[in-house]
Amino acid sequence: MRVSAILLAAGESRRMGTVNKLTLPVGGRALVRRTAETLLQAGLEEVVAVVGHERDSVSALLRDLRLRIVDNDDYRQGQMTSVYCGMAALHSDCDAVLVCLADLPLLSVDDLMRLIRAFADCPTSVLVPTYKGARGNPILLAHAHRAQILAGDRNLGCKRLIEKNPGLVTALEMDNDHTVFDLDTPDAYRQLQRRLGETPVAQAISNCG
């Protein structure tokens, strides 16, 4: 399977307070860099990171990595615009596109490889990880959906594609919560630090509220 990835790193992080959650330290690295490095370690064809909110600071955390950074000037219009932007920026031939949120601090290479192996045998063109019934991320789309998204409404993104075409979707139940544990709130960040056995970073926690 030849798989390319879109890393969605353009959001405004409103629920985290005054700090951009993607810049918070997790395991000694900024969250966005941690997720990007996980994707790169999975041996994907290419990785495109879509930035928007605080693009300079987020881009600086990624600039020395083997990925391409693209700007989404319309990021305030929602996540679907970043999906469109990332799809348009892909260059490499691939069988599937993995669309990954940047705020998945527990996502591992093993999780990604399980998804990719499952997609190779998937009877449908969309694969969505789940955990105890909750839908997670990242998702995998057959490359054919790239043309569909680019040719259609710029608001047509992964969520709407899945909701409007349930027959195209296969759910893969994961054996951990790594694909459903995202970092949206200060409480989630504190919970993550406890899970990782990290000492809270005082300034980061203060900024989170």
Buried (B, 14 or more C-beta within 10 A) or exposed (E): EEBBBBBBBBBEBEBBBEBBBBBBBBEEBBBBBBBBBBBBEBEBBBBBBBBBBBBEBBBBBBEEBEBBBBBBEBBEBBBBBBBBBBBBBBEEEBBBBBBBBBBBBBBBBEBBEBBBEBBEEBEBBBBBBBBEEEBBBBBBBBBEBBEBBEEEEBEBBBBBBBEEBEEBBBBBEBEEEBBBBBBBBBEBBEEBBEEEEEEEBEEBBEBBE
